[in-house]
Amino acid sequence: MPKKSPKKKRPSRHSVTAALDNWELAKRESAVTFQVRKKGDMLGTLSVGRGSIAWTPANGKKPYLFSWRHFAERIHRLDGRE
């Protein structure tokens, strides 16, 4: 049986860098911040905290804030659950 040629590895299109503002997430105003990039270009920043999630687009000044409840409802809607 002939050998299969090895598949070429595609370069990744997206990269995410995480930074912890505070090592103890139980403290007030602590969040994990993710910088989301596509092919080196900044798409935006996602901040995940205890009370909410915030998405700030790369060229945006004002973040989009979601409570965990609102975020869960939106995800369930995308998933087809209501």
PDB file of N, CA, C and O in Angstrom, chain B, residues numbered from 101:
ATOM      1  N   MET B 101       0.841  -1.173   0.000  1.00  0.00           N
ATOM      2  CA  MET B 101       0.000   0.000   0.000  1.00  0.00           C
ATOM      3  C   MET B 101       0.890   1.242   0.000  1.00  0.00           C
ATOM      4  O   MET B 101       1.804   1.333   0.820  1.00  0.00           O
ATOM      5  N   PRO B 102       0.650   2.198  -0.894  1.00  0.00           N
ATOM      6  CA  PRO B 102       1.510   3.384  -0.947  1.00  0.00           C
ATOM      7  C   PRO B 102       1.308   4.277   0.276  1.00  0.00           C
ATOM      8  O   PRO B 102       0.219   4.367   0.841  1.00  0.00           O
ATOM      9  N   LYS B 103       2.399   4.930   0.657  1.00  0.00           N
ATOM     10  CA  LYS B 103       2.326   5.843   1.801  1.00  0.00           C
ATOM     11  C   LYS B 103       1.607   7.115   1.402  1.00  0.00           C
ATOM     12  O   LYS B 103       1.722   7.591   0.273  1.00  0.00           O
ATOM     13  N   LYS B 104       0.871   7.647   2.344  1.00  0.00           N
ATOM     14  CA  LYS B 104       0.208   8.926   2.115  1.00  0.00           C
ATOM     15  C   LYS B 104       1.211  10.040   2.325  1.00  0.00           C
ATOM     16  O   LYS B 104       2.054   9.978   3.219  1.00  0.00           O
ATOM     17  N   SER B 105       1.110  11.053   1.494  1.00  0.00           N
ATOM     18  CA  SER B 105       2.004  12.188   1.691  1.00  0.00           C
ATOM     19  C   SER B 105       1.540  12.966   2.928  1.00  0.00           C
ATOM     20  O   SER B 105       0.339  13.079   3.176  1.00  0.00           O
ATOM     21  N   PRO B 106       2.474  13.492   3.689  1.00  0.00           N
ATOM     22  CA  PRO B 106       2.070  14.224   4.893  1.00  0.00           C
ATOM     23  C   PRO B 106       1.274  15.478   4.523  1.00  0.00           C
ATOM     24  O   PRO B 106       1.577  16.165   3.548  1.00  0.00           O
ATOM     25  N   LYS B 107       0.253  15.752   5.328  1.00  0.00           N
ATOM     26  CA  LYS B 107      -0.569  16.929   5.075  1.00  0.00           C
ATOM     27  C   LYS B 107       0.212  18.181   5.443  1.00  0.00           C
ATOM     28  O   LYS B 107       0.938  18.221   6.436  1.00  0.00           O
ATOM     29  N   LYS B 108       0.043  19.181   4.626  1.00  0.00           N
ATOM     30  CA  LYS B 108       0.690  20.447   4.928  1.00  0.00           C
ATOM     31  C   LYS B 108      -0.062  21.122   6.065  1.00  0.00           C
ATOM     32  O   LYS B 108      -1.292  21.168   6.068  1.00  0.00           O
ATOM     33  N   LYS B 109       0.671  21.635   7.012  1.00  0.00           N
ATOM     34  CA  LYS B 109       0.059  22.313   8.142  1.00  0.00           C
ATOM     35  C   LYS B 109      -0.274  23.740   7.737  1.00  0.00           C
ATOM     36  O   LYS B 109       0.586  24.495   7.282  1.00  0.00           O
ATOM     37  N   ARG B 110      -1.547  24.091   7.914  1.00  0.00           N
ATOM     38  CA  ARG B 110      -1.965  25.448   7.575  1.00  0.00           C
ATOM     39  C   ARG B 110      -1.554  26.398   8.691  1.00  0.00           C
ATOM     40  O   ARG B 110      -1.634  26.051   9.869  1.00  0.00           O
ATOM     41  N   PRO B 111      -1.120  27.577   8.324  1.00  0.00           N
ATOM     42  CA  PRO B 111      -0.796  28.549   9.367  1.00  0.00           C
ATOM     43  C   PRO B 111      -2.083  28.979  10.080  1.00  0.00           C
ATOM     44  O   PRO B 111      -3.144  29.057   9.460  1.00  0.00           O
ATOM     45  N   SER B 112      -1.986  29.251  11.353  1.00  0.00           N
ATOM     46  CA  SER B 112      -3.172  29.655  12.101  1.00  0.00           C
ATOM     47  C   SER B 112      -3.615  31.046  11.665  1.00  0.00           C
ATOM     48  O   SER B 112      -2.794  31.913  11.368  1.00  0.00           O
ATOM     49  N   ARG B 113      -4.908  31.235  11.635  1.00  0.00           N
ATOM     50  CA  ARG B 113      -5.467  32.513  11.216  1.00  0.00           C
ATOM     51  C   ARG B 113      -5.720  33.433  12.390  1.00  0.00           C
ATOM     52  O   ARG B 113      -5.641  34.654  12.262  1.00  0.00           O
ATOM     53  N   HIS B 114      -6.025  32.849  13.530  1.00  0.00           N
ATOM     54  CA  HIS B 114      -6.360  33.643  14.705  1.00  0.00           C
ATOM     55  C   HIS B 114      -5.350  33.372  15.812  1.00  0.00           C
ATOM     56  O   HIS B 114      -4.792  32.279  15.916  1.00  0.00           O
ATOM     57  N   SER B 115      -5.133  34.373  16.622  1.00  0.00           N
ATOM     58  CA  SER B 115      -4.310  34.176  17.812  1.00  0.00           C
ATOM     59  C   SER B 115      -4.956  34.938  18.957  1.00  0.00           C
ATOM     60  O   SER B 115      -5.553  35.996  18.760  1.00  0.00           O
ATOM     61  N   VAL B 116      -4.829  34.389  20.148  1.00  0.00           N
ATOM     62  CA  VAL B 116      -5.416  34.998  21.329  1.00  0.00           C
ATOM     63  C   VAL B 116      -4.345  35.070  22.402  1.00  0.00           C
ATOM     64  O   VAL B 116      -3.668  34.082  22.686  1.00  0.00           O
ATOM     65  N   THR B 117      -4.197  36.237  22.991  1.00  0.00           N
ATOM     66  CA  THR B 117      -3.258  36.441  24.076  1.00  0.00           C
ATOM     67  C   THR B 117      -4.063  36.766  25.328  1.00  0.00           C
ATOM     68  O   THR B 117      -4.951  37.618  25.288  1.00  0.00           O
ATOM     69  N   ALA B 118      -3.766  36.102  26.428  1.00  0.00           N
ATOM     70  CA  ALA B 118      -4.502  36.341  27.671  1.00  0.00           C
ATOM     71  C   ALA B 118      -3.608  37.029  28.685  1.00  0.00           C
ATOM     72  O   ALA B 118      -2.404  36.781  28.749  1.00  0.00           O
ATOM     73  N   ALA B 119      -4.220  37.900  29.476  1.00  0.00           N
ATOM     74  CA  ALA B 119      -3.505  38.584  30.555  1.00  0.00           C
ATOM     75  C   ALA B 119      -4.411  38.638  31.771  1.00  0.00           C
ATOM     76  O   ALA B 119      -5.580  39.010  31.665  1.00  0.00           O
ATOM     77  N   LEU B 120      -3.882  38.272  32.910  1.00  0.00           N
ATOM     78  CA  LEU B 120      -4.642  38.343  34.152  1.00  0.00           C
ATOM     79  C   LEU B 120      -4.365  39.678  34.822  1.00  0.00           C
ATOM     80  O   LEU B 120      -3.217  40.011  35.114  1.00  0.00           O
ATOM     81  N   ASP B 121      -5.428  40.440  35.062  1.00  0.00           N
ATOM     82  CA  ASP B 121      -5.263  41.697  35.774  1.00  0.00           C
ATOM     83  C   ASP B 121      -4.989  41.447  37.248  1.00  0.00           C
ATOM     84  O   ASP B 121      -4.316  42.235  37.912  1.00  0.00           O
ATOM     85  N   ASN B 122      -5.515  40.351  37.744  1.00  0.00           N
ATOM     86  CA  ASN B 122      -5.375  40.030  39.154  1.00  0.00           C
ATOM     87  C   ASN B 122      -5.352  38.507  39.276  1.00  0.00           C
ATOM     88  O   ASN B 122      -6.226  37.836  38.727  1.00  0.00           O
ATOM     89  N   TRP B 123      -4.388  37.960  39.971  1.00  0.00           N
ATOM     90  CA  TRP B 123      -4.278  36.504  40.069  1.00  0.00           C
ATOM     91  C   TRP B 123      -5.414  35.884  40.856  1.00  0.00           C
ATOM     92  O   TRP B 123      -5.769  34.732  40.606  1.00  0.00           O
ATOM     93  N   GLU B 124      -5.990  36.601  41.789  1.00  0.00           N
ATOM     94  CA  GLU B 124      -7.096  36.058  42.561  1.00  0.00           C
ATOM     95  C   GLU B 124      -8.393  36.575  41.958  1.00  0.00           C
ATOM     96  O   GLU B 124      -8.776  37.721  42.190  1.00  0.00           O
ATOM     97  N   LEU B 125      -9.060  35.744  41.194  1.00  0.00           N
ATOM     98  CA  LEU B 125     -10.263  36.178  40.491  1.00  0.00           C
ATOM     99  C   LEU B 125     -11.433  36.440  41.423  1.00  0.00           C
ATOM    100  O   LEU B 125     -12.441  37.008  41.003  1.00  0.00           O
ATOM    101  N   ALA B 126     -11.317  36.039  42.672  1.00  0.00           N
ATOM    102  CA  ALA B 126     -12.404  36.267  43.611  1.00  0.00           C
ATOM    103  C   ALA B 126     -12.448  37.720  44.074  1.00  0.00           C
ATOM    104  O   ALA B 126     -13.457  38.154  44.630  1.00  0.00           O
ATOM    105  N   LYS B 127     -11.405  38.460  43.864  1.00  0.00           N
ATOM    106  CA  LYS B 127     -11.369  39.852  44.304  1.00  0.00           C
ATOM    107  C   LYS B 127     -12.191  40.739  43.381  1.00  0.00           C
ATOM    108  O   LYS B 127     -12.425  40.403  42.220  1.00  0.00           O
ATOM    109  N   ARG B 128     -12.615  41.848  43.900  1.00  0.00           N
ATOM    110  CA  ARG B 128     -13.407  42.813  43.146  1.00  0.00           C
ATOM    111  C   ARG B 128     -12.600  43.420  42.000  1.00  0.00           C
ATOM    112  O   ARG B 128     -11.400  43.663  42.122  1.00  0.00           O
ATOM    113  N   GLU B 129     -13.288  43.655  40.891  1.00  0.00           N
ATOM    114  CA  GLU B 129     -12.722  44.278  39.699  1.00  0.00           C
ATOM    115  C   GLU B 129     -11.567  43.491  39.076  1.00  0.00           C
ATOM    116  O   GLU B 129     -10.707  44.072  38.413  1.00  0.00           O
ATOM    117  N   SER B 130     -11.544  42.193  39.284  1.00  0.00           N
ATOM    118  CA  SER B 130     -10.527  41.385  38.622  1.00  0.00           C
ATOM    119  C   SER B 130     -11.121  40.842  37.330  1.00  0.00           C
ATOM    120  O   SER B 130     -12.324  40.596  37.249  1.00  0.00           O
ATOM    121  N   ALA B 131     -10.288  40.659  36.337  1.00  0.00           N
ATOM    122  CA  ALA B 131     -10.773  40.172  35.054  1.00  0.00           C
ATOM    123  C   ALA B 131      -9.641  39.485  34.308  1.00  0.00           C
ATOM    124  O   ALA B 131      -8.459  39.719  34.561  1.00  0.00           O
ATOM    125  N   VAL B 132     -10.045  38.636  33.385  1.00  0.00           N
ATOM    126  CA  VAL B 132      -9.100  38.046  32.454  1.00  0.00           C
ATOM    127  C   VAL B 132      -9.325  38.782  31.133  1.00  0.00           C
ATOM    128  O   VAL B 132     -10.460  38.905  30.671  1.00  0.00           O
ATOM    129  N   THR B 133      -8.254  39.263  30.536  1.00  0.00           N
ATOM    130  CA  THR B 133      -8.356  40.027  29.302  1.00  0.00           C
ATOM    131  C   THR B 133      -7.721  39.242  28.163  1.00  0.00           C
ATOM    132  O   THR B 133      -6.587  38.775  28.270  1.00  0.00           O
ATOM    133  N   PHE B 134      -8.470  39.103  27.069  1.00  0.00           N
ATOM    134  CA  PHE B 134      -7.998  38.392  25.894  1.00  0.00           C
ATOM    135  C   PHE B 134      -7.891  39.374  24.733  1.00  0.00           C
ATOM    136  O   PHE B 134      -8.850  40.081  24.422  1.00  0.00           O
ATOM    137  N   GLN B 135      -6.736  39.417  24.100  1.00  0.00           N
ATOM    138  CA  GLN B 135      -6.572  40.203  22.879  1.00  0.00           C
ATOM    139  C   GLN B 135      -6.735  39.241  21.709  1.00  0.00           C
ATOM    140  O   GLN B 135      -5.979  38.277  21.590  1.00  0.00           O
ATOM    141  N   VAL B 136      -7.703  39.493  20.857  1.00  0.00           N
ATOM    142  CA  VAL B 136      -8.023  38.599  19.749  1.00  0.00           C
ATOM    143  C   VAL B 136      -7.491  39.214  18.457  1.00  0.00           C
ATOM    144  O   VAL B 136      -7.791  40.363  18.133  1.00  0.00           O
ATOM    145  N   ARG B 137      -6.697  38.429  17.725  1.00  0.00           N
ATOM    146  CA  ARG B 137      -6.095  38.899  16.481  1.00  0.00           C
ATOM    147  C   ARG B 137      -6.395  37.919  15.356  1.00  0.00           C
ATOM    148  O   ARG B 137      -6.537  36.718  15.585  1.00  0.00           O
ATOM    149  N   LYS B 138      -6.488  38.438  14.152  1.00  0.00           N
ATOM    150  CA  LYS B 138      -6.654  37.614  12.960  1.00  0.00           C
ATOM    151  C   LYS B 138      -5.551  37.999  11.994  1.00  0.00           C
ATOM    152  O   LYS B 138      -5.482  39.140  11.537  1.00  0.00           O
ATOM    153  N   LYS B 139      -4.694  37.048  11.688  1.00  0.00           N
ATOM    154  CA  LYS B 139      -3.546  37.272  10.807  1.00  0.00           C
ATOM    155  C   LYS B 139      -2.744  38.498  11.225  1.00  0.00           C
ATOM    156  O   LYS B 139      -2.308  39.279  10.380  1.00  0.00           O
ATOM    157  N   GLY B 140      -2.553  38.661  12.519  1.00  0.00           N
ATOM    158  CA  GLY B 140      -1.743  39.758  13.040  1.00  0.00           C
ATOM    159  C   GLY B 140      -2.509  41.048  13.278  1.00  0.00           C
ATOM    160  O   GLY B 140      -2.033  41.913  14.014  1.00  0.00           O
ATOM    161  N   ASP B 141      -3.690  41.202  12.674  1.00  0.00           N
ATOM    162  CA  ASP B 141      -4.483  42.411  12.874  1.00  0.00           C
ATOM    163  C   ASP B 141      -5.367  42.249  14.097  1.00  0.00           C
ATOM    164  O   ASP B 141      -5.981  41.201  14.294  1.00  0.00           O
ATOM    165  N   MET B 142      -5.430  43.282  14.915  1.00  0.00           N
ATOM    166  CA  MET B 142      -6.231  43.246  16.130  1.00  0.00           C
ATOM    167  C   MET B 142      -7.718  43.306  15.786  1.00  0.00           C
ATOM    168  O   MET B 142      -8.169  44.221  15.097  1.00  0.00           O
ATOM    169  N   LEU B 143      -8.482  42.310  16.279  1.00  0.00           N
ATOM    170  CA  LEU B 143      -9.930  42.317  16.102  1.00  0.00           C
ATOM    171  C   LEU B 143     -10.610  43.024  17.265  1.00  0.00           C
ATOM    172  O   LEU B 143     -11.582  43.755  17.080  1.00  0.00           O
ATOM    173  N   GLY B 144     -10.083  42.796  18.471  1.00  0.00           N
ATOM    174  CA  GLY B 144     -10.672  43.427  19.640  1.00  0.00           C
ATOM    175  C   GLY B 144     -10.151  42.805  20.916  1.00  0.00           C
ATOM    176  O   GLY B 144      -9.266  41.949  20.896  1.00  0.00           O
ATOM    177  N   THR B 145     -10.720  43.251  22.036  1.00  0.00           N
ATOM    178  CA  THR B 145     -10.337  42.783  23.355  1.00  0.00           C
ATOM    179  C   THR B 145     -11.574  42.280  24.085  1.00  0.00           C
ATOM    180  O   THR B 145     -12.606  42.950  24.119  1.00  0.00           O
ATOM    181  N   LEU B 146     -11.458  41.093  24.665  1.00  0.00           N
ATOM    182  CA  LEU B 146     -12.536  40.494  25.436  1.00  0.00           C
ATOM    183  C   LEU B 146     -12.115  40.464  26.892  1.00  0.00           C
ATOM    184  O   LEU B 146     -11.087  39.877  27.230  1.00  0.00           O
ATOM    185  N   SER B 147     -12.902  41.095  27.764  1.00  0.00           N
ATOM    186  CA  SER B 147     -12.630  41.092  29.200  1.00  0.00           C
ATOM    187  C   SER B 147     -13.696  40.262  29.892  1.00  0.00           C
ATOM    188  O   SER B 147     -14.888  40.538  29.765  1.00  0.00           O
ATOM    189  N   VAL B 148     -13.266  39.250  30.621  1.00  0.00           N
ATOM    190  CA  VAL B 148     -14.182  38.347  31.314  1.00  0.00           C
ATOM    191  C   VAL B 148     -13.972  38.525  32.804  1.00  0.00           C
ATOM    192  O   VAL B 148     -12.883  38.285  33.324  1.00  0.00           O
ATOM    193  N   GLY B 149     -15.023  38.948  33.485  1.00  0.00           N
ATOM    194  CA  GLY B 149     -14.953  39.157  34.921  1.00  0.00           C
ATOM    195  C   GLY B 149     -16.023  38.363  35.641  1.00  0.00           C
ATOM    196  O   GLY B 149     -16.740  37.572  35.028  1.00  0.00           O
ATOM    197  N   ARG B 150     -16.129  38.572  36.923  1.00  0.00           N
ATOM    198  CA  ARG B 150     -17.121  37.848  37.707  1.00  0.00           C
ATOM    199  C   ARG B 150     -18.540  38.260  37.370  1.00  0.00           C
ATOM    200  O   ARG B 150     -19.435  37.415  37.350  1.00  0.00           O
ATOM    201  N   GLY B 151     -18.766  39.533  37.105  1.00  0.00           N
ATOM    202  CA  GLY B 151     -20.126  40.010  36.903  1.00  0.00           C
ATOM    203  C   GLY B 151     -20.534  40.202  35.461  1.00  0.00           C
ATOM    204  O   GLY B 151     -21.726  40.246  35.159  1.00  0.00           O
ATOM    205  N   SER B 152     -19.568  40.317  34.558  1.00  0.00           N
ATOM    206  CA  SER B 152     -19.941  40.604  33.180  1.00  0.00           C
ATOM    207  C   SER B 152     -18.830  40.240  32.204  1.00  0.00           C
ATOM    208  O   SER B 152     -17.722  39.862  32.585  1.00  0.00           O
ATOM    209  N   ILE B 153     -19.178  40.372  30.930  1.00  0.00           N
ATOM    210  CA  ILE B 153     -18.249  40.176  29.827  1.00  0.00           C
ATOM    211  C   ILE B 153     -18.278  41.469  29.021  1.00  0.00           C
ATOM    212  O   ILE B 153     -19.347  42.044  28.815  1.00  0.00           O
ATOM    213  N   ALA B 154     -17.124  41.928  28.566  1.00  0.00           N
ATOM    214  CA  ALA B 154     -17.067  43.151  27.761  1.00  0.00           C
ATOM    215  C   ALA B 154     -16.247  42.890  26.507  1.00  0.00           C
ATOM    216  O   ALA B 154     -15.144  42.347  26.573  1.00  0.00           O
ATOM    217  N   TRP B 155     -16.803  43.286  25.354  1.00  0.00           N
ATOM    218  CA  TRP B 155     -16.091  43.187  24.079  1.00  0.00           C
ATOM    219  C   TRP B 155     -15.829  44.601  23.584  1.00  0.00           C
ATOM    220  O   TRP B 155     -16.752  45.402  23.438  1.00  0.00           O
ATOM    221  N   THR B 156     -14.553  44.898  23.326  1.00  0.00           N
ATOM    222  CA  THR B 156     -14.170  46.190  22.775  1.00  0.00           C
ATOM    223  C   THR B 156     -13.538  45.950  21.407  1.00  0.00           C
ATOM    224  O   THR B 156     -12.464  45.355  21.328  1.00  0.00           O
ATOM    225  N   PRO B 157     -14.182  46.399  20.326  1.00  0.00           N
ATOM    226  CA  PRO B 157     -13.588  46.236  19.002  1.00  0.00           C
ATOM    227  C   PRO B 157     -12.272  46.997  18.901  1.00  0.00           C
ATOM    228  O   PRO B 157     -12.038  47.939  19.658  1.00  0.00           O
ATOM    229  N   ALA B 158     -11.429  46.600  17.985  1.00  0.00           N
ATOM    230  CA  ALA B 158     -10.109  47.204  17.856  1.00  0.00           C
ATOM    231  C   ALA B 158     -10.187  48.710  17.653  1.00  0.00           C
ATOM    232  O   ALA B 158      -9.409  49.451  18.253  1.00  0.00           O
ATOM    233  N   ASN B 159     -11.104  49.172  16.825  1.00  0.00           N
ATOM    234  CA  ASN B 159     -11.219  50.603  16.559  1.00  0.00           C
ATOM    235  C   ASN B 159     -12.311  51.270  17.392  1.00  0.00           C
ATOM    236  O   ASN B 159     -12.619  52.446  17.202  1.00  0.00           O
ATOM    237  N   GLY B 160     -12.888  50.509  18.310  1.00  0.00           N
ATOM    238  CA  GLY B 160     -13.982  51.050  19.109  1.00  0.00           C
ATOM    239  C   GLY B 160     -13.496  51.702  20.386  1.00  0.00           C
ATOM    240  O   GLY B 160     -12.477  51.310  20.955  1.00  0.00           O
ATOM    241  N   LYS B 161     -14.227  52.689  20.820  1.00  0.00           N
ATOM    242  CA  LYS B 161     -13.899  53.365  22.065  1.00  0.00           C
ATOM    243  C   LYS B 161     -14.749  52.845  23.222  1.00  0.00           C
ATOM    244  O   LYS B 161     -14.312  52.813  24.372  1.00  0.00           O
ATOM    245  N   LYS B 162     -15.970  52.439  22.888  1.00  0.00           N
ATOM    246  CA  LYS B 162     -16.918  52.021  23.913  1.00  0.00           C
ATOM    247  C   LYS B 162     -17.096  50.499  23.876  1.00  0.00           C
ATOM    248  O   LYS B 162     -17.404  49.939  22.824  1.00  0.00           O
ATOM    249  N   PRO B 163     -16.905  49.832  25.011  1.00  0.00           N
ATOM    250  CA  PRO B 163     -17.087  48.376  25.028  1.00  0.00           C
ATOM    251  C   PRO B 163     -18.565  47.983  25.024  1.00  0.00           C
ATOM    252  O   PRO B 163     -19.423  48.727  25.499  1.00  0.00           O
ATOM    253  N   TYR B 164     -18.839  46.810  24.484  1.00  0.00           N
ATOM    254  CA  TYR B 164     -20.172  46.222  24.560  1.00  0.00           C
ATOM    255  C   TYR B 164     -20.197  45.369  25.820  1.00  0.00           C
ATOM    256  O   TYR B 164     -19.436  44.408  25.934  1.00  0.00           O
ATOM    257  N   LEU B 165     -21.061  45.713  26.761  1.00  0.00           N
ATOM    258  CA  LEU B 165     -21.128  45.008  28.043  1.00  0.00           C
ATOM    259  C   LEU B 165     -22.291  44.028  28.054  1.00  0.00           C
ATOM    260  O   LEU B 165     -23.390  44.348  27.600  1.00  0.00           O
ATOM    261  N   PHE B 166     -22.041  42.837  28.573  1.00  0.00           N
ATOM    262  CA  PHE B 166     -23.063  41.805  28.715  1.00  0.00           C
ATOM    263  C   PHE B 166     -22.996  41.252  30.131  1.00  0.00           C
ATOM    264  O   PHE B 166     -21.912  40.958  30.635  1.00  0.00           O
ATOM    265  N   SER B 167     -24.149  41.109  30.771  1.00  0.00           N
ATOM    266  CA  SER B 167     -24.184  40.368  32.029  1.00  0.00           C
ATOM    267  C   SER B 167     -24.078  38.895  31.668  1.00  0.00           C
ATOM    268  O   SER B 167     -24.306  38.512  30.521  1.00  0.00           O
ATOM    269  N   TRP B 168     -23.734  38.080  32.639  1.00  0.00           N
ATOM    270  CA  TRP B 168     -23.621  36.645  32.364  1.00  0.00           C
ATOM    271  C   TRP B 168     -24.962  36.078  31.911  1.00  0.00           C
ATOM    272  O   TRP B 168     -25.009  35.202  31.048  1.00  0.00           O
ATOM    273  N   ARG B 169     -26.051  36.578  32.492  1.00  0.00           N
ATOM    274  CA  ARG B 169     -27.377  36.088  32.117  1.00  0.00           C
ATOM    275  C   ARG B 169     -27.683  36.431  30.652  1.00  0.00           C
ATOM    276  O   ARG B 169     -28.149  35.579  29.895  1.00  0.00           O
ATOM    277  N   HIS B 170     -27.419  37.681  30.262  1.00  0.00           N
ATOM    278  CA  HIS B 170     -27.649  38.115  28.890  1.00  0.00           C
ATOM    279  C   HIS B 170     -26.761  37.331  27.920  1.00  0.00           C
ATOM    280  O   HIS B 170     -27.215  36.918  26.853  1.00  0.00           O
ATOM    281  N   PHE B 171     -25.512  37.133  28.289  1.00  0.00           N
ATOM    282  CA  PHE B 171     -24.581  36.371  27.454  1.00  0.00           C
ATOM    283  C   PHE B 171     -25.084  34.944  27.249  1.00  0.00           C
ATOM    284  O   PHE B 171     -25.061  34.430  26.130  1.00  0.00           O
ATOM    285  N   ALA B 172     -25.539  34.299  28.335  1.00  0.00           N
ATOM    286  CA  ALA B 172     -26.049  32.924  28.252  1.00  0.00           C
ATOM    287  C   ALA B 172     -27.284  32.854  27.352  1.00  0.00           C
ATOM    288  O   ALA B 172     -27.429  31.913  26.571  1.00  0.00           O
ATOM    289  N   GLU B 173     -28.178  33.850  27.459  1.00  0.00           N
ATOM    290  CA  GLU B 173     -29.368  33.870  26.613  1.00  0.00           C
ATOM    291  C   GLU B 173     -28.992  33.984  25.136  1.00  0.00           C
ATOM    292  O   GLU B 173     -29.579  33.311  24.290  1.00  0.00           O
ATOM    293  N   ARG B 174     -28.024  34.827  24.833  1.00  0.00           N
ATOM    294  CA  ARG B 174     -27.590  34.996  23.435  1.00  0.00           C
ATOM    295  C   ARG B 174     -26.937  33.723  22.895  1.00  0.00           C
ATOM    296  O   ARG B 174     -27.176  33.345  21.748  1.00  0.00           O
ATOM    297  N   ILE B 175     -26.123  33.066  23.705  1.00  0.00           N
ATOM    298  CA  ILE B 175     -25.477  31.821  23.277  1.00  0.00           C
ATOM    299  C   ILE B 175     -26.526  30.743  23.032  1.00  0.00           C
ATOM    300  O   ILE B 175     -26.444  30.009  22.046  1.00  0.00           O
ATOM    301  N   HIS B 176     -27.510  30.642  23.921  1.00  0.00           N
ATOM    302  CA  HIS B 176     -28.562  29.644  23.743  1.00  0.00           C
ATOM    303  C   HIS B 176     -29.368  29.920  22.474  1.00  0.00           C
ATOM    304  O   HIS B 176     -29.779  28.987  21.785  1.00  0.00           O
ATOM    305  N   ARG B 177     -29.596  31.198  22.164  1.00  0.00           N
ATOM    306  CA  ARG B 177     -30.309  31.550  20.936  1.00  0.00           C
ATOM    307  C   ARG B 177     -29.510  31.127  19.714  1.00  0.00           C
ATOM    308  O   ARG B 177     -30.084  30.622  18.749  1.00  0.00           O
ATOM    309  N   LEU B 178     -28.192  31.325  19.738  1.00  0.00           N
ATOM    310  CA  LEU B 178     -27.345  30.907  18.624  1.00  0.00           C
ATOM    311  C   LEU B 178     -27.341  29.390  18.471  1.00  0.00           C
ATOM    312  O   LEU B 178     -27.250  28.867  17.360  1.00  0.00           O
ATOM    313  N   ASP B 179     -27.442  28.696  19.595  1.00  0.00           N
ATOM    314  CA  ASP B 179     -27.386  27.237  19.611  1.00  0.00           C
ATOM    315  C   ASP B 179     -28.728  26.625  19.225  1.00  0.00           C
ATOM    316  O   ASP B 179     -28.820  25.413  19.026  1.00  0.00           O
ATOM    317  N   GLY B 180     -29.773  27.451  19.117  1.00  0.00           N
ATOM    318  CA  GLY B 180     -31.091  26.937  18.763  1.00  0.00           C
ATOM    319  C   GLY B 180     -31.951  26.617  19.962  1.00  0.00           C
ATOM    320  O   GLY B 180     -33.085  26.167  19.800  1.00  0.00           O
ATOM    321  N   ARG B 181     -31.444  26.837  21.160  1.00  0.00           N
ATOM    322  CA  ARG B 181     -32.237  26.614  22.366  1.00  0.00           C
ATOM    323  C   ARG B 181     -32.856  27.938  22.775  1.00  0.00           C
ATOM    324  O   ARG B 181     -32.221  28.984  22.644  1.00  0.00           O
ATOM    325  N   GLU B 182     -34.067  27.910  23.262  1.00  0.00           N
ATOM    326  CA  GLU B 182     -34.707  29.144  23.731  1.00  0.00           C
ATOM    327  C   GLU B 182     -35.222  29.002  25.107  1.00  0.00           C
ATOM    328  O   GLU B 182     -35.789  29.947  25.654  1.00  0.00           O
TER     329      GLU B 182
END
